Amino acid sequence: MKKDDIIIYACVIIGAGVGLFLDNAFPGVLIGLGIGYLLKIMLFNNTNE
């Protein structure tokens, strides 16, 4: 498992927890997934610019 995947998984789990707190986990999971991918792109951008 790579470091960038751990960030995505953590954001999905946090999103699911927030979603369960608000009585609907699925939208929280999707928002967490989107935030995880954005963080992955921002933190682990390996292009030579």
ZIZIRA-V740902 format. One record per run of one state. SS is the DSSP state (A for helix, B for strand, O for the rest). FROM is the first residue (numbers start at 1). LEN is the number of residues. Records with the same first field share a line. If there is no record, write none. Layout:
BEGIN
SS->FROM-LEN, FROM-LEN
END
This chain:
BEGIN
O->1-2, 22-3, 44-6
A->3-19, 25-19
END
